[in-house]
Amino acid sequence: MKRHTGAGRGAPAGPSQRQLRAGELIRHALVEILREEEIADPDLAGVSVTVTEVRMSPDLRHAHAFVEPLGGADADRMVSALNRHARFLRGRLGRSIDMKFTPDLRFIHDESFTEAARMDALFRDPKVARDLGPEDTDDEA
């Protein structure tokens, strides 16, 4: 017998509540691990890492962690170094979370800060600001 899925639209559009909750749990744990652990890698030496979001796969076995270095410098080197040490971080993560499986980690550079800065620069452009300002209408007088 076929199961009905609500309004008959099929799969949900976004992540489930379970995926979101697990992603936040992993994000908080990764922040603590990166803050406390000393990883012997020259690409990570003295770099403060911001974990902005963790997206979980539907089966919660894979986690994509979006990261940004403080100041945004050498992001590619930092992401490569984190991916090199993903197994070590996964081991530490398994000790600090209470989940059935510890997910595989993949680190990705978060481009949202760069994109936000680009959009901010666009809005500050005098040509664009002129179009965004209040309009002078002569019809109301």
DSSP file (Angstrom, degrees, kcal/mol; ACC not computed):
  #  RESIDUE AA STRUCTURE BP1 BP2  ACC     N-H-->O    O-->H-N    N-H-->O    O-->H-N    TCO  KAPPA ALPHA  PHI   PSI    X-CA   Y-CA   Z-CA
    1    1 A M              0   0    0      0, 0.0     2,-0.2     0, 0.0     0, 0.0   0.000 360.0 360.0 360.0 134.6    0.0    0.0    0.0
    2    2 A K        -     0   0    0      1,-0.1     2,-0.3     0, 0.0     0, 0.0  -0.515 360.0-130.7 -76.5 136.0    1.4    3.4   -0.9
    3    3 A R        -     0   0    0     -2,-0.2     2,-0.4     2,-0.0    -1,-0.1  -0.659  16.7-128.0 -86.1 142.3    2.0    5.9    1.9
    4    4 A H        -     0   0    0     -2,-0.3     2,-0.6     1,-0.0     3,-0.1  -0.735  12.9-154.9 -88.9 136.9    0.7    9.4    1.6
    5    5 A T    >>  -     0   0    0     -2,-0.4     3,-1.6     1,-0.1     4,-0.6  -0.678  46.2 -89.0-113.9  76.6    3.2   12.2    2.1
    6    6 A G  T 34 S+     0   0    0     -2,-0.6    -1,-0.1     1,-0.3     0, 0.0  -0.411 109.8   3.1  65.3-119.5    1.2   15.2    3.2
    7    7 A A  T 34 S-     0   0    0     -2,-0.3    -1,-0.3     3,-0.1    -3,-0.0   0.330 104.5-106.1 -85.5   6.9    0.0   17.2    0.3
    8    8 A G  T <4 S+     0   0    0     -3,-1.6    -2,-0.2     2,-0.1     3,-0.1   0.753  82.1 128.5  78.3  24.2    1.5   14.8   -2.2
    9    9 A R     <  -     0   0    0     -4,-0.6     2,-0.3     1,-0.3    -3,-0.1   0.534  61.9-132.3 -90.1  -7.0    4.4   17.0   -3.2
   10   10 A G        +     0   0    0     -5,-0.4    -1,-0.3     3,-0.0    -2,-0.1  -0.724  63.5  15.0  95.2-143.9    7.1   14.4   -2.7
   11   11 A A  S    S-     0   0    0     -2,-0.3    -6,-0.0     1,-0.1     0, 0.0  -0.311  87.6 -96.4 -70.7 150.5   10.3   15.0   -0.8
   12   12 A P        -     0   0    0      0, 0.0    -1,-0.1     0, 0.0     4,-0.1  -0.304  27.7-127.0 -65.5 153.0   10.7   18.0    1.4
   13   13 A A  S    S+     0   0    0     -3,-0.1    -2,-0.1     2,-0.1    -3,-0.0   0.855  84.2  23.5 -71.7 -36.5   12.4   21.0   -0.1
   14   14 A G  S    S-     0   0    0      1,-0.2     2,-0.0     0, 0.0     0, 0.0  -0.472 101.6 -56.6-120.7-170.7   15.0   21.5    2.6
   15   15 A P        -     0   0    0      0, 0.0    -1,-0.2     0, 0.0    -2,-0.1  -0.310  58.2-109.2 -68.7 153.6   16.8   19.6    5.3
   16   16 A S     >  -     0   0    0      1,-0.1     4,-2.3    -4,-0.1     5,-0.2  -0.283  27.4-106.6 -76.6 167.2   14.8   17.9    7.9
   17   17 A Q  H  > S+     0   0    0      1,-0.2     4,-2.4     2,-0.2     5,-0.2   0.861 122.6  55.1 -60.6 -35.9   14.7   19.0   11.6
   18   18 A R  H  > S+     0   0    0      2,-0.2     4,-2.4     1,-0.2    -1,-0.2   0.907 107.4  48.0 -64.8 -43.5   16.9   16.1   12.4
   19   19 A Q  H  > S+     0   0    0      2,-0.2     4,-2.4     1,-0.2    -2,-0.2   0.910 112.9  48.8 -63.9 -42.4   19.6   17.1    9.9
   20   20 A L  H  X S+     0   0    0     -4,-2.3     4,-2.1     2,-0.2    -2,-0.2   0.919 112.5  47.4 -64.3 -43.8   19.5   20.7   11.2
   21   21 A R  H  X S+     0   0    0     -4,-2.4     4,-2.0     1,-0.2    -2,-0.2   0.918 114.1  46.8 -64.9 -44.0   19.7   19.6   14.8
   22   22 A A  H  X S+     0   0    0     -4,-2.4     4,-2.5     1,-0.2    -1,-0.2   0.883 110.2  54.3 -65.7 -38.1   22.6   17.2   14.1
   23   23 A G  H  X S+     0   0    0     -4,-2.4     4,-2.5     1,-0.2    -1,-0.2   0.896 109.3  46.8 -62.9 -40.9   24.4   19.9   12.0
   24   24 A E  H  X S+     0   0    0     -4,-2.1     4,-2.5     2,-0.2     5,-0.2   0.884 111.1  52.3 -68.6 -37.8   24.3   22.4   14.9
   25   25 A L  H  X S+     0   0    0     -4,-2.0     4,-2.0     2,-0.2    -2,-0.2   0.933 113.0  44.3 -61.3 -46.2   25.5   19.7   17.3
   26   26 A I  H  X S+     0   0    0     -4,-2.5     4,-2.9     2,-0.2     5,-0.2   0.904 111.8  53.6 -65.2 -42.5   28.5   18.9   15.0
   27   27 A R  H  X S+     0   0    0     -4,-2.5     4,-2.3     1,-0.2    -2,-0.2   0.935 110.4  45.9 -59.6 -48.3   29.2   22.7   14.5
   28   28 A H  H  X S+     0   0    0     -4,-2.5     4,-1.9     1,-0.2    -1,-0.2   0.902 114.3  48.6 -62.8 -40.5   29.4   23.4   18.2
   29   29 A A  H  X S+     0   0    0     -4,-2.0     4,-2.4    -5,-0.2    -2,-0.2   0.904 110.6  50.6 -66.6 -41.0   31.6   20.4   18.8
   30   30 A L  H  X S+     0   0    0     -4,-2.9     4,-3.0     2,-0.2     5,-0.3   0.895 107.6  53.8 -63.4 -39.6   33.9   21.3   15.9
   31   31 A V  H  X S+     0   0    0     -4,-2.3     4,-1.7    -5,-0.2    -1,-0.2   0.932 111.2  45.7 -59.7 -45.5   34.3   24.8   17.3
   32   32 A E  H  X S+     0   0    0     -4,-1.9     4,-2.3     2,-0.2     5,-0.3   0.908 113.5  49.1 -64.6 -41.8   35.3   23.5   20.6
   33   33 A I  H  X S+     0   0    0     -4,-2.4     4,-3.0     1,-0.2    -2,-0.2   0.935 112.7  46.6 -63.9 -46.4   37.7   20.9   19.1
   34   34 A L  H  < S+     0   0    0     -4,-3.0    -1,-0.2     1,-0.2    -2,-0.2   0.808 114.3  49.4 -66.8 -28.3   39.4   23.6   16.9
   35   35 A R  H  < S+     0   0    0     -4,-1.7    -1,-0.2    -5,-0.3    -2,-0.2   0.874 121.9  31.3 -75.7 -37.5   39.6   25.9   19.8
   36   36 A E  H  < S+     0   0    0     -4,-2.3    -2,-0.2    -5,-0.1    -3,-0.2   0.831 103.0  80.0 -93.2 -35.5   41.2   23.4   22.2
   37   37 A E     <  -     0   0    0     -4,-3.0     2,-0.7    -5,-0.3     0, 0.0  -0.469  66.4-142.6 -80.7 144.9   43.2   21.1   20.0
   38   38 A E        -     0   0    0     -2,-0.2     2,-0.6     2,-0.0    -3,-0.1  -0.911  17.3-162.9-104.9 105.9   46.7   22.0   18.7
   39   39 A I        -     0   0    0     -2,-0.7     2,-1.9    -5,-0.2     5,-0.1  -0.810  17.4-135.0 -94.3 122.2   47.0   20.6   15.2
   40   40 A A        +     0   0    0     -2,-0.6     3,-0.1     3,-0.0    -1,-0.1  -0.548  61.2 119.8 -80.6  83.6   50.6   20.4   14.1
   41   41 A D    >>  -     0   0    0     -2,-1.9     3,-1.4     1,-0.1     4,-0.8  -0.963  59.2-143.5-146.4 126.8   50.3   21.9   10.6
   42   42 A P  T 34 S+     0   0    0      0, 0.0     3,-0.3     0, 0.0    -1,-0.1   0.795 102.6  58.8 -62.7 -26.2   52.0   25.1    9.3
   43   43 A D  T 34 S+     0   0    0      1,-0.2    38,-0.1    34,-0.1    39,-0.1   0.691 112.6  39.5 -75.5 -16.7   48.9   26.0    7.3
   44   44 A L  T X4 S+     0   0    0     -3,-1.4     3,-1.6    -5,-0.1     2,-0.3   0.444  85.1 121.3-107.7  -2.9   46.8   26.1   10.5
   45   45 A A  T 3< S-     0   0    0     -4,-0.8     3,-0.1    -3,-0.3    -5,-0.0  -0.460  90.9  -5.2 -67.4 122.7   49.4   27.7   12.8
   46   46 A G  T 3  S+     0   0    0     -2,-0.3     2,-0.5     1,-0.2    -1,-0.3   0.612 100.3 132.2  73.1  12.9   48.0   30.9   14.2
   47   47 A V    <   -     0   0    0     -3,-1.6     2,-0.6    22,-0.0    -1,-0.2  -0.854  48.2-148.2-101.6 127.7   44.8   30.7   12.2
   48   48 A S        -     0   0    0     -2,-0.5    22,-2.8    22,-0.2     2,-0.4  -0.849  18.5-153.5 -93.1 123.3   41.5   31.3   13.8
   49   49 A V  E     -A   69   0A   0     -2,-0.6     2,-0.6    20,-0.2   -15,-0.0  -0.830   6.5-156.0-104.6 131.8   38.8   29.2   12.1
   50   50 A T  E     -A   68   0A   0     18,-2.8    18,-2.2    -2,-0.4     2,-0.9  -0.931   5.1-154.8-104.4 122.9   35.1   30.2   12.0
   51   51 A V  E     +A   67   0A   0     -2,-0.6    16,-0.2    16,-0.2     3,-0.1  -0.864  18.0 175.6 -96.0 106.2   32.7   27.3   11.4
   52   52 A T  E     -     0   0A   0     14,-2.0     2,-0.3    -2,-0.9    -1,-0.2   0.835  58.6  -7.2 -85.1 -33.6   29.7   29.0    9.9
   53   53 A E  E     -A   66   0A   0     13,-1.1    13,-3.2   -26,-0.1     2,-0.4  -0.987  49.2-151.7-160.7 150.3   27.5   26.0    9.1
   54   54 A V  E     -A   65   0A   0     -2,-0.3     2,-0.5    11,-0.2    11,-0.2  -0.988  14.4-161.5-128.0 122.2   27.4   22.3    9.0
   55   55 A R  E     -A   64   0A   0      9,-2.6     9,-2.8    -2,-0.4     2,-0.3  -0.899  10.3-153.1-105.2 128.4   25.1   20.5    6.5
   56   56 A M  E     -A   63   0A   0     -2,-0.5     7,-0.2     7,-0.2   -37,-0.1  -0.719  15.6-118.5-100.8 148.0   24.3   16.9    7.1
   57   57 A S    >   -     0   0    0      5,-2.2     3,-2.0    -2,-0.3     5,-0.1  -0.418  38.9-102.6 -72.8 160.5   23.4   14.2    4.6
   58   58 A P  T 3  S+     0   0    0      0, 0.0    -1,-0.1     0, 0.0    -2,-0.0   0.813 125.1  47.9 -57.7 -30.7   19.9   12.7    5.1
   59   59 A D  T 3  S-     0   0    0      3,-0.0    -2,-0.0   -40,-0.0    -3,-0.0   0.427 108.6-126.8 -89.9   2.5   21.4    9.5    6.7
   60   60 A L  S <  S+     0   0    0     -3,-2.0    41,-0.1     2,-0.2     3,-0.1   0.684  80.7 112.1  62.9  22.3   23.7   11.7    9.0
   61   61 A R  S    S+     0   0    0      1,-0.1    43,-2.8    42,-0.1     2,-0.4   0.581  70.4  48.7 -98.5 -11.6   26.8    9.9    7.8
   62   62 A H  E     - b   0 104A   0     41,-0.3    -5,-2.2    -5,-0.1     2,-0.4  -0.993  63.5-168.5-132.0 136.3   28.4   12.8    6.0
   63   63 A A  E     -Ab  56 105A   0     41,-3.0    43,-1.8    -2,-0.4     2,-0.7  -0.988   9.2-158.2-126.9 130.7   28.9   16.4    7.2
   64   64 A H  E     -Ab  55 106A   0     -9,-2.8    -9,-2.6    -2,-0.4     2,-0.6  -0.935  15.5-161.0-106.7 112.4   30.0   19.3    5.0
   65   65 A A  E     -Ab  54 107A   0     41,-2.9    43,-2.8    -2,-0.7     2,-0.6  -0.841   6.3-149.2 -99.7 122.5   31.4   22.0    7.3
   66   66 A F  E     -Ab  53 108A   0    -13,-3.2   -14,-2.0    -2,-0.6   -13,-1.1  -0.811  25.4-179.2 -92.1 123.4   31.6   25.5    5.9
   67   67 A V  E     -Ab  51 109A   0     41,-2.6    43,-2.7    -2,-0.6   -16,-0.2  -0.867  18.9-170.8-127.7 155.7   34.6   27.4    7.3
   68   68 A E  E     -A   50   0A   0    -18,-2.2   -18,-2.8    -2,-0.3     2,-0.2  -0.980  23.7-127.8-144.1 129.4   36.1   30.8    7.0
   69   69 A P  E >   -A   49   0A   0      0, 0.0     3,-2.0     0, 0.0     2,-0.3  -0.523  40.4 -96.3 -74.9 147.8   39.5   32.0    8.4
   70   70 A L  T 3  S+     0   0    0    -22,-2.8     3,-0.4     1,-0.3   -22,-0.2  -0.485 116.0  15.2 -63.6 122.2   39.4   35.1   10.5
   71   71 A G  T 3  S-     0   0    0     -2,-0.3    -1,-0.3     1,-0.2     0, 0.0   0.171 110.0-107.9  94.0 -16.9   40.4   37.9    8.1
   72   72 A G  S X  S+     0   0    0     -3,-2.0     3,-0.6     1,-0.2     2,-0.2   0.523  70.4 144.5  76.3   6.1   39.7   35.7    5.1
   73   73 A A  T 3   -     0   0    0     -3,-0.4    -1,-0.2     1,-0.2     5,-0.1  -0.579  67.9  -1.3 -83.6 141.5   43.4   35.3    4.1
   74   74 A D  T 3> S+     0   0    0     -2,-0.2     4,-1.9     1,-0.1    -1,-0.2   0.869  75.3 160.4  53.0  46.1   44.7   32.1    2.6
   75   75 A A  H <>  +     0   0    0     -3,-0.6     4,-2.6     1,-0.2     5,-0.2   0.886  68.3  54.8 -64.8 -39.7   41.4   30.3    2.8
   76   76 A D  H  > S+     0   0    0      1,-0.2     4,-2.2     2,-0.2    -1,-0.2   0.900 109.0  47.1 -64.1 -41.0   42.3   27.7    0.3
   77   77 A R  H  > S+     0   0    0      2,-0.2     4,-2.2     1,-0.2    -1,-0.2   0.899 113.0  49.6 -65.6 -40.5   45.4   26.6    2.2
   78   78 A M  H  X S+     0   0    0     -4,-1.9     4,-2.5     2,-0.2    -2,-0.2   0.918 111.2  48.1 -65.3 -43.8   43.4   26.5    5.4
   79   79 A V  H  X S+     0   0    0     -4,-2.6     4,-2.3     2,-0.2    28,-0.2   0.899 111.5  50.9 -64.9 -40.5   40.6   24.4    3.9
   80   80 A S  H  X S+     0   0    0     -4,-2.2     4,-1.9    -5,-0.2    -1,-0.2   0.911 110.7  49.0 -61.8 -42.1   43.1   22.0    2.4
   81   81 A A  H  X S+     0   0    0     -4,-2.2     4,-1.6     2,-0.2    -2,-0.2   0.909 110.7  49.8 -65.0 -42.2   44.8   21.6    5.8
   82   82 A L  H  < S+     0   0    0     -4,-2.5    -1,-0.2     1,-0.2    -2,-0.2   0.897 110.6  50.1 -64.2 -39.0   41.5   20.9    7.5
   83   83 A N  H >< S+     0   0    0     -4,-2.3     3,-1.0     1,-0.2     4,-0.3   0.845 107.4  54.6 -67.8 -32.4   40.6   18.3    4.9
   84   84 A R  H 3< S+     0   0    0     -4,-1.9     3,-0.3     1,-0.2    -1,-0.2   0.855 114.9  40.1 -65.0 -34.1   44.0   16.7    5.4
   85   85 A H  T 3X S+     0   0    0     -4,-1.6     4,-2.5     1,-0.2    -1,-0.2   0.145  81.8 111.7-101.2  17.9   43.3   16.4    9.2
   86   86 A A  H <> S+     0   0    0     -3,-1.0     4,-2.4     1,-0.2    -1,-0.2   0.858  76.1  52.4 -62.9 -36.6   39.6   15.4    8.8
   87   87 A R  H  > S+     0   0    0     -3,-0.3     4,-2.0    -4,-0.3    -1,-0.2   0.908 110.5  47.7 -67.1 -40.5   40.2   11.9   10.1
   88   88 A F  H  > S+     0   0    0      2,-0.2     4,-2.0     1,-0.2    -2,-0.2   0.932 113.9  47.2 -62.6 -45.5   41.9   13.2   13.2
   89   89 A L  H  X S+     0   0    0     -4,-2.5     4,-2.4     1,-0.2    -2,-0.2   0.858 109.2  54.4 -65.5 -35.1   39.1   15.7   13.7
   90   90 A R  H  X S+     0   0    0     -4,-2.4     4,-2.2    -5,-0.2    -1,-0.2   0.896 106.8  51.5 -64.9 -39.7   36.5   13.0   13.2
   91   91 A G  H  X S+     0   0    0     -4,-2.0     4,-0.9     2,-0.2    -2,-0.2   0.917 112.6  44.7 -62.3 -44.0   38.1   10.9   15.9
   92   92 A R  H  X S+     0   0    0     -4,-2.0     4,-0.8     1,-0.2     3,-0.4   0.872 111.6  54.4 -66.3 -36.6   38.0   13.8   18.4
   93   93 A L  H >X S+     0   0    0     -4,-2.4     4,-1.3     1,-0.2     3,-0.8   0.881 100.8  59.1 -64.8 -38.9   34.4   14.6   17.3
   94   94 A G  H 3< S+     0   0    0     -4,-2.2    -1,-0.2     1,-0.3     5,-0.2   0.797 105.3  50.5 -61.3 -29.1   33.3   11.0   18.0
   95   95 A R  H 3< S+     0   0    0     -4,-0.9    -1,-0.3    -3,-0.4    -2,-0.2   0.700 113.5  44.5 -80.0 -20.0   34.4   11.5   21.7
   96   96 A S  H << S+     0   0    0     -3,-0.8     2,-0.3    -4,-0.8    -2,-0.2   0.551 106.2  59.6-106.6  -7.6   32.5   14.7   22.1
   97   97 A I     <  -     0   0    0     -4,-1.3     2,-0.7     2,-0.1   -71,-0.0  -0.850  68.4-137.3-119.3 158.7   29.1   13.9   20.5
   98   98 A D        +     0   0    0     -2,-0.3     2,-0.3     3,-0.0    -3,-0.1  -0.758  52.9 128.8-115.4  83.5   26.5   11.3   21.3
   99   99 A M        -     0   0    0     -2,-0.7    -2,-0.1    -5,-0.2     3,-0.1  -0.920  66.5-117.9-131.3 158.2   25.4   10.0   17.9
  100  100 A K  S    S+     0   0    0     -2,-0.3     2,-0.4     1,-0.2    -1,-0.1   0.912 102.5  22.1 -61.7 -43.2   25.0    6.5   16.6
  101  101 A F  S    S-     0   0    0    -41,-0.1    -1,-0.2    -3,-0.1    -3,-0.0  -0.961  76.0-131.0-124.9 143.1   27.6    7.2   13.9
  102  102 A T        -     0   0    0     -2,-0.4    -8,-0.1    -3,-0.1   -12,-0.0  -0.846  38.2-125.6 -88.4 121.9   30.3    9.8   13.7
  103  103 A P        -     0   0    0      0, 0.0   -41,-0.3     0, 0.0     2,-0.2  -0.280  17.3-107.0 -71.6 152.6   30.0   11.5   10.3
  104  104 A D  E     -b   62   0A   0    -43,-2.8   -41,-3.0     1,-0.0     2,-0.4  -0.550  40.7-133.0 -69.2 141.2   32.7   11.8    7.7
  105  105 A L  E     +b   63   0A   0     -2,-0.2     2,-0.4   -43,-0.2   -41,-0.2  -0.816  26.5 177.4-105.6 139.2   33.9   15.4    7.6
  106  106 A R  E     -b   64   0A   0    -43,-1.8   -41,-2.9    -2,-0.4     2,-0.4  -0.983  18.2-147.4-136.4 127.2   34.5   17.5    4.5
  107  107 A F  E     -b   65   0A   0     -2,-0.4     2,-0.4   -28,-0.2   -41,-0.2  -0.794  16.1-177.2-100.7 137.0   35.5   21.2    4.9
  108  108 A I  E     -b   66   0A   0    -43,-2.8   -41,-2.6    -2,-0.4     2,-0.3  -0.988  32.0-109.9-133.1 138.5   34.4   23.8    2.3
  109  109 A H  E     -b   67   0A   0     -2,-0.4     2,-0.8   -43,-0.2   -41,-0.2  -0.520  32.3-128.0 -68.5 130.4   35.3   27.4    2.2
  110  110 A D        -     0   0    0    -43,-2.7     3,-0.5    -2,-0.3     4,-0.3  -0.725  24.6-175.6 -84.2 112.3   32.3   29.6    3.0
  111  111 A E     >  +     0   0    0     -2,-0.8     4,-2.4     1,-0.2     5,-0.2   0.456  60.9  94.1 -86.0  -2.4   31.9   32.1    0.1
  112  112 A S  H  > S+     0   0    0      1,-0.2     4,-2.4     2,-0.2    -1,-0.2   0.845  82.6  52.2 -65.0 -33.9   29.0   34.0    1.8
  113  113 A F  H  > S+     0   0    0     -3,-0.5     4,-2.1     2,-0.2    -1,-0.2   0.914 111.5  46.4 -67.6 -41.6   31.3   36.6    3.4
  114  114 A T  H  > S+     0   0    0     -4,-0.3     4,-2.0     2,-0.2    -2,-0.2   0.907 114.0  48.5 -64.4 -42.7   33.0   37.4    0.1
  115  115 A E  H  X S+     0   0    0     -4,-2.4     4,-2.3     2,-0.2    -2,-0.2   0.882 109.9  51.6 -66.4 -38.8   29.6   37.6   -1.6
  116  116 A A  H  X S+     0   0    0     -4,-2.4     4,-2.3     2,-0.2    -1,-0.2   0.892 109.8  49.7 -65.1 -39.5   28.2   39.8    1.1
  117  117 A A  H  X S+     0   0    0     -4,-2.1     4,-2.2     2,-0.2    -2,-0.2   0.888 110.3  51.1 -65.6 -38.6   31.1   42.2    0.7
  118  118 A R  H  X S+     0   0    0     -4,-2.0     4,-1.8     2,-0.2    -2,-0.2   0.917 111.6  46.6 -64.5 -43.2   30.7   42.3   -3.0
  119  119 A M  H  X S+     0   0    0     -4,-2.3     4,-2.3     2,-0.2    -2,-0.2   0.882 110.2  53.5 -67.0 -38.0   27.0   43.1   -2.7
  120  120 A D  H  X S+     0   0    0     -4,-2.3     4,-1.5     1,-0.2    -1,-0.2   0.908 108.1  50.5 -62.1 -42.0   27.7   45.8   -0.1
  121  121 A A  H  X S+     0   0    0     -4,-2.2     4,-0.7     1,-0.2    -1,-0.2   0.875 109.2  52.3 -63.9 -36.7   30.2   47.4   -2.5
  122  122 A L  H >< S+     0   0    0     -4,-1.8     3,-0.9     1,-0.2     6,-0.3   0.923 108.1  49.9 -63.7 -44.1   27.5   47.3   -5.2
  123  123 A F  H 3< S+     0   0    0     -4,-2.3    -1,-0.2     1,-0.2    -2,-0.2   0.780 108.5  53.8 -67.7 -25.6   25.0   49.1   -3.0
  124  124 A R  H 3< S+     0   0    0     -4,-1.5    -1,-0.2    -5,-0.2    -2,-0.2   0.612  80.7 111.8 -82.7 -12.4   27.5   51.8   -2.2
  125  125 A D  S <X S-     0   0    0     -3,-0.9     4,-3.0    -4,-0.7     3,-0.4  -0.427  73.7-132.0 -61.1 130.7   28.2   52.5   -5.8
  126  126 A P  H  > S+     0   0    0      0, 0.0     4,-1.9     0, 0.0    -1,-0.1   0.836 104.9  54.9 -57.9 -34.4   26.8   56.0   -6.5
  127  127 A K  H  > S+     0   0    0      2,-0.2     4,-0.9     1,-0.2    -4,-0.1   0.904 114.3  39.5 -65.5 -40.2   24.9   54.8   -9.7
  128  128 A V  H  > S+     0   0    0     -3,-0.4     4,-1.4    -6,-0.3     3,-0.4   0.891 112.5  55.6 -75.5 -40.3   23.1   52.1   -7.7
  129  129 A A  H  X S+     0   0    0     -4,-3.0     4,-1.4     1,-0.2    -2,-0.2   0.851 102.3  58.3 -61.6 -34.2   22.5   54.3   -4.6
  130  130 A R  H  < S+     0   0    0     -4,-1.9    -1,-0.2    -5,-0.2    -2,-0.2   0.886 108.3  45.4 -61.8 -38.8   20.8   56.9   -6.9
  131  131 A D  H  < S+     0   0    0     -4,-0.9    -1,-0.2    -3,-0.4    -2,-0.2   0.741 113.2  50.2 -76.5 -23.5   18.3   54.2   -8.0
  132  132 A L  H  < S+     0   0    0     -4,-1.4    -2,-0.2    -9,-0.1    -1,-0.2   0.658  92.7  94.4 -88.8 -16.8   17.7   53.0   -4.4
  133  133 A G  S  < S-     0   0    0     -4,-1.4     2,-0.1     1,-0.2    -3,-0.0  -0.104  92.7 -71.4 -71.0 171.5   17.1   56.4   -2.9
  134  134 A P        -     0   0    0      0, 0.0     2,-0.3     0, 0.0    -1,-0.2  -0.361  53.8-119.2 -64.6 142.7   13.7   58.0   -2.3
  135  135 A E        -     0   0    0     -3,-0.1     2,-0.7    -2,-0.1    -4,-0.0  -0.619  12.6-135.1 -86.6 140.7   12.0   59.1   -5.5
  136  136 A D        -     0   0    0     -2,-0.3     2,-0.5     2,-0.0    -1,-0.0  -0.853  26.2-168.5 -92.0 115.6   11.1   62.7   -6.1
  137  137 A T        -     0   0    0     -2,-0.7     3,-0.2     1,-0.1     4,-0.2  -0.924  21.1-173.0-111.9 129.7    7.6   62.8   -7.5
  138  138 A D  S >  S+     0   0    0     -2,-0.5     3,-0.6     1,-0.2    -1,-0.1   0.554  77.4  76.3 -90.9 -11.1    6.1   65.9   -9.0
  139  139 A D  T 3  S+     0   0    0      1,-0.2    -1,-0.2     2,-0.1    -2,-0.0   0.749  86.5  60.4 -73.0 -24.3    2.7   64.3   -9.5
  140  140 A E  T 3         0   0    0     -3,-0.2    -1,-0.2     1,-0.2    -2,-0.1   0.724 360.0 360.0 -79.0 -20.9    1.8   64.6   -5.8
  141  141 A A    <         0   0    0     -3,-0.6    -1,-0.2    -4,-0.2    -2,-0.1   0.458 360.0 360.0 -79.4 360.0    2.1   68.4   -5.6
